[in-house]
Amino acid sequence: MPERSRLFLREPRWVGAHPGLSLEAPVASWLYESGSLTARLRGVCDSGFGVRVLRQCWDRPFPGEARALGLNPCRRALVREVMLHCHDHPLVLARSVIPETALRGVQRRMANLGERPLGELLFACRKLARLRLDLAEVPAASWRKSALSLAQTGNQAIWGRRSLYGVARGQVLVCEFFLPALLEMKDSAP
C-alpha cells in the first residue's frame, strides 16, 4: 500500500480549539496566530525563510480531513506536505489538503506553487475566512521516522493546528506543526 503521508504513520487526533487548554505561551502564540503564518515566519527569518516540498500529489485525504472538508472518503484531493525553514533549519512541518473544487479560477495557482508558500497565496485572497481551528499534540509514535529526524525533536510530542479556510471557490485544509527550534526563537509577536 503506498504511503498516504511523508509525515505521519497515522492521522493526528484533532480537538476543537478552546480557551480552556493549558498551553505554554510560545506554543499558544503560534497555535492561535490569526494572521499569515508565512508573514510572521518571514519576520522572524528575514531573507532566510524558505519552503521545501516533501510531497505533493493527488491522493485520498485521511478520513478526518475528508470529513472536515465535506468530501466523500474515496475522493482524491491535492495533498501537499512541506517543511518551512529558516536558513535550512526546520521550523514548521505542514500538510495541506486542497479539493479540486478549490482549484478553479485564479485559485488554480495553488496546484503549482513549487517552493512558494501556500499561505502567501491564501492570505492574498480577499474572501479568505478561517471557518474552524483544531489543535493536536502529536506524539512521536504517530510520526514517520524520517519526519522526526527532519524535525530534530527526539521523542517529544509536537503541537499543531488545523485550519479550515473558506476561499472564494471552496475550502482548503491547512495543518501546521510547530517544531522546538521555532518555539525557542525570539519573535516580535506577543
C-alpha positions as CSV (number, residue, x, y, z in Angstrom):
1,M,0.0,0.0,0.0
2,P,1.5,3.4,-1.0
3,E,2.2,5.8,1.9
4,R,-0.5,8.5,2.4
5,S,1.9,10.8,4.1
6,R,5.6,11.5,4.4
7,L,4.9,13.0,7.8
8,F,2.6,10.6,9.6
9,L,2.2,6.9,10.3
10,R,-1.4,7.7,11.4
11,E,-3.7,10.7,11.3
12,P,-3.3,13.2,14.2
13,R,-6.2,13.3,16.8
14,W,-7.6,16.8,16.5
15,V,-9.7,18.6,19.1
16,G,-11.6,21.9,18.6
17,A,-9.6,24.9,19.9
18,H,-11.0,26.3,23.1
19,P,-9.7,28.7,25.8
20,G,-9.6,26.0,28.5
21,L,-6.4,24.4,27.0
22,S,-3.4,24.9,29.2
23,L,-0.5,25.8,26.8
24,E,2.9,27.4,27.3
25,A,3.0,31.0,25.9
26,P,5.3,30.3,22.9
27,V,3.2,27.4,21.7
28,A,-0.1,29.2,22.2
29,S,1.3,32.3,20.4
30,W,1.8,30.2,17.2
31,L,-1.2,28.0,17.5
32,Y,-3.6,30.9,17.8
33,E,-1.9,33.2,15.3
34,S,-4.8,34.7,13.3
35,G,-2.7,36.3,10.6
36,S,-0.5,34.8,8.0
37,L,2.0,32.3,9.4
38,T,4.2,32.9,6.3
39,A,4.4,36.6,7.0
40,R,5.2,36.0,10.7
41,L,7.9,33.5,9.8
42,R,9.4,35.9,7.3
43,G,9.5,38.5,10.1
44,V,11.5,36.0,12.2
45,C,13.8,34.8,9.5
46,D,14.2,37.7,7.1
47,S,15.7,36.5,3.9
48,G,16.5,33.1,5.3
49,F,12.9,31.9,5.1
50,G,12.2,29.0,2.6
51,V,9.9,26.2,1.7
52,R,10.9,22.6,0.8
53,V,8.3,20.4,-0.7
54,L,8.3,16.9,0.8
55,R,5.4,15.5,-1.1
56,Q,2.7,16.9,-3.4
57,C,0.3,14.6,-5.3
58,W,-3.4,13.7,-5.8
59,D,-4.3,11.3,-3.1
60,R,-7.1,10.4,-0.7
61,P,-7.0,12.5,2.4
62,F,-7.1,11.0,5.8
63,P,-10.7,10.2,7.0
64,G,-10.8,13.2,9.4
65,E,-9.5,15.5,6.7
66,A,-12.2,14.3,4.3
67,R,-14.9,14.9,7.0
68,A,-13.6,18.4,7.7
69,L,-13.8,19.3,4.0
70,G,-17.2,17.5,3.5
71,L,-15.6,15.2,0.9
72,N,-16.6,11.7,0.0
73,P,-13.9,9.5,1.7
74,C,-12.9,7.9,-1.6
75,R,-12.5,11.3,-3.3
76,R,-9.0,12.5,-4.2
77,A,-7.6,15.9,-3.4
78,L,-4.3,17.7,-3.9
79,V,-2.2,16.8,-0.8
80,R,0.9,18.9,-0.2
81,E,3.4,18.4,2.6
82,V,6.2,20.9,3.1
83,M,8.9,22.0,5.5
84,L,9.1,25.7,6.3
85,H,12.7,26.6,7.3
86,C,15.0,29.4,8.3
87,H,18.4,29.1,6.7
88,D,17.7,25.4,6.2
89,H,16.8,24.9,9.9
90,P,13.3,23.2,10.0
91,L,10.7,25.3,11.9
92,V,7.3,24.0,10.7
93,L,6.1,20.9,9.0
94,A,2.8,21.4,7.2
95,R,0.2,19.4,5.4
96,S,-2.4,20.9,3.1
97,V,-5.4,19.3,1.5
98,I,-6.9,21.1,-1.5
99,P,-10.0,19.7,-3.1
100,E,-10.4,20.0,-6.8
101,T,-13.4,22.4,-6.3
102,A,-11.0,24.9,-4.7
103,L,-8.7,24.9,-7.7
104,R,-10.8,26.9,-10.1
105,G,-10.2,30.4,-11.5
106,V,-7.3,32.3,-10.0
107,Q,-7.1,29.7,-7.2
108,R,-5.7,27.1,-9.6
109,R,-2.3,28.6,-8.9
110,M,-2.4,26.6,-5.6
111,A,-1.7,23.5,-7.6
112,N,1.6,24.8,-9.0
113,L,3.2,26.6,-6.0
114,G,6.5,24.7,-6.2
115,E,8.7,26.2,-3.4
116,R,6.4,29.1,-2.8
117,P,4.4,29.0,0.5
118,L,0.7,28.3,0.2
119,G,0.0,31.0,2.9
120,E,1.3,33.7,0.6
121,L,-1.5,32.9,-1.9
122,L,-4.2,32.2,0.7
123,F,-3.8,35.4,2.5
124,A,-3.9,37.4,-0.7
125,C,-7.5,36.1,-1.2
126,R,-10.0,38.8,-0.4
127,K,-12.6,36.2,0.5
128,L,-10.4,34.2,2.8
129,A,-12.1,33.2,6.1
130,R,-11.0,30.8,8.8
131,L,-14.0,28.6,9.4
132,R,-12.6,26.3,12.0
133,L,-9.5,25.8,14.1
134,D,-8.5,22.5,15.7
135,L,-5.4,21.6,17.7
136,A,-3.4,18.4,18.3
137,E,-0.5,17.4,20.3
138,V,1.1,14.7,18.1
139,P,3.2,12.0,19.9
140,A,6.4,10.8,18.5
141,A,4.8,7.4,17.8
142,S,2.5,9.0,15.2
143,W,5.3,10.5,13.1
144,R,7.4,8.7,10.4
145,K,11.0,8.3,11.5
146,S,12.1,10.4,8.6
147,A,9.9,13.3,9.7
148,L,11.1,13.1,13.3
149,S,14.7,13.1,12.0
150,L,13.9,16.2,9.9
151,A,12.2,17.9,12.7
152,Q,15.0,17.2,15.2
153,T,12.6,16.7,18.0
154,G,13.8,13.5,19.6
155,N,10.8,11.8,21.2
156,Q,8.8,14.8,22.3
157,A,5.3,15.5,21.1
158,I,4.7,18.3,18.6
159,W,1.8,20.7,18.8
160,G,0.0,21.6,15.6
161,R,-3.1,23.3,14.4
162,R,-5.5,22.6,11.6
163,S,-7.3,25.5,9.9
164,L,-10.3,25.1,7.6
165,Y,-10.3,28.1,5.3
166,G,-13.1,29.2,3.1
167,V,-11.8,30.7,-0.1
168,A,-13.7,32.2,-3.0
169,R,-14.3,28.8,-4.7
170,G,-14.3,26.2,-2.0
171,Q,-12.4,25.2,1.2
172,V,-8.8,24.3,1.9
173,L,-7.5,22.5,5.0
174,V,-4.1,23.6,6.3
175,C,-2.3,21.7,9.1
176,E,0.9,23.2,10.6
177,F,3.1,21.7,13.2
178,F,5.4,23.9,15.2
179,L,8.9,22.5,15.9
180,P,11.0,23.1,19.0
181,A,13.5,25.2,17.0
182,L,10.8,27.7,16.2
183,L,9.5,27.8,19.8
184,E,13.0,28.6,21.0
185,M,13.5,31.6,18.6
186,K,13.0,35.2,19.6
187,D,9.8,36.5,18.0
188,S,8.3,40.0,17.9
189,A,4.7,38.7,18.3
190,P,3.1,38.8,21.8
